[in-house]
Amino acid sequence: MTWIHACTVQQVPEDEGFRVPTTPPIAVFRVADEFFAVGDTCTHDEFSLAEGYLDGDVVECPLHMARFCLRTGKVLAPPAIIPLETYPVRRDGDDLFVDVPERTDDR
Amino acid sequence: MPENHARVVVVGASLAGVHTVRALRAREYAGEIVLVGAEPGAPNGVAVDRPALSKGYLTDPDPSAAPLLSPTELADLDVRLVRGPAVDLDLGTRHVVLHEGRLVEFSALVVATGSTPRTLPGVEPRQGVHTLRTLADATDIRAACTPGSRVVVIGGGFIGAETAWSARALGCTVTVVEMLPTMMQRGVGPVLGEAFTRRYAAAGIDLRMGTGVAGIEGSDRAEAVRLTDGSRLAADVVVLGLGTRPETSWLNGAGLDLRDGVVCDERLAARGARDVFAVGDVVRWRNPRYGEDTRVEHFTNAVETAGVVATNLTGGDQWHDALPYVWSDQLDSRLQVFGRIRPQDELHVVQGDLDGSFVAISGGDGALQGAVGFGAVRQLMPYRRLLASGASWDEARALADGGLKLPRFRSQVGL
């Protein structure tokens, strides 16, 4: 596992995610004062969840309405059946770091 | 009242049937599940995820389509997969009769037999004439659409338009014949239908709108399509995109109420039967949202009806009143429709324009009735919420004109 610099706190909007262009991409979300990093691509179809609808700690894919828990990656609504990857997030001042497996390349 | 069903039998292993099984286990149903699969061409009778079949599967250089249920998932779900088709139902003894006479007893039955493509009345099936429903159909169409071949698509709805676009991408010369005055009129109404007709014509597809088919020429192979306006279209490949009819023939005489589908109540329970439900394309249910009996041939409805029935089979009491949603890939972008677009309703483009990406809303009877986005996935979301909240037409228009916070279009919102 490698900690990579994902983005700054300011780059994460209130009501959507920030897409980190790693391979595969990661989405960083803000829920109140907490930050979560999950796989950016909906596990059902190709869509960036950073552009999804955020409701509390749940993100909904606007293509087919699959829902995922940002804390656990768990599927909360079909048609998705595969959970999202989740990644540890560390905050250092205004910088956010995400712990990614080796196969995920840095930008 | 929560009944303890010892064995749920789901007849049909496409999207609605498979999601019913998943939803039952997700709701901790611990009884036995038998899934009867009869998808033509599929070795184990389980269908593939169909949306790609009119899109990427036709055009990708290296297409793939996996069955909706993998052997691992089948094992995890603890489902007994049985090869169909089912040919009869005995409500008295509570048995499904399979094709070779085998009986499967149920304590609850879920009808998920889907639908079958409509064909042209009076036109005998022959070589070169295709419908598009199964993986085998898509494979045949893909093989037939060689560069330069002349393809005539009969029906300009969502599937017809997607297939025409795919055939064009494969280098075919494509004509679409549609009885209504515009493409996709049933799905998006006349104004947006007209806009898409213009754009498809500009993309080099020959469109014959407001025209019927008089016949297909050719003895053992289709050679041409004759139209009601007297013209004749030479054709190597004919694709019928005429919608589907619900697959209820196996239920004839079984005692269920069959009228263009299995007639069900708000909970998707079949009328006149006990512990029989229907899901997906085959259910005609009393939709509490509109107070009408409705049947829907779309992906999201299949998934949602599966969830409702699984809830109602595990002690819950849920109505199916979800906001209708359809998506389709048109031209090179994504079309999404929430709610309904009725011909009599007003239509307003609230963002973008009809030659590019756009969001349009429609209203009637004082209420916001529908919202359509094209290449505008994020921009459409606020309107979905407005629709779900039951907003009035005035409220929706005022918000669109002023206060509604809309995300801007990103540079290019493609697929």
Interface residues (C-beta under 8 A of the other chain):
Chain A: E16 E46 F47 E51 Y53 P62 L63 H64 M65 P78 P79 I81
Chain B: H19 R22 A23 E73 F299 T300 V303 A306 G307 Y325 W327 R334 Q336 V377 R378 L380 M381 P407 L415
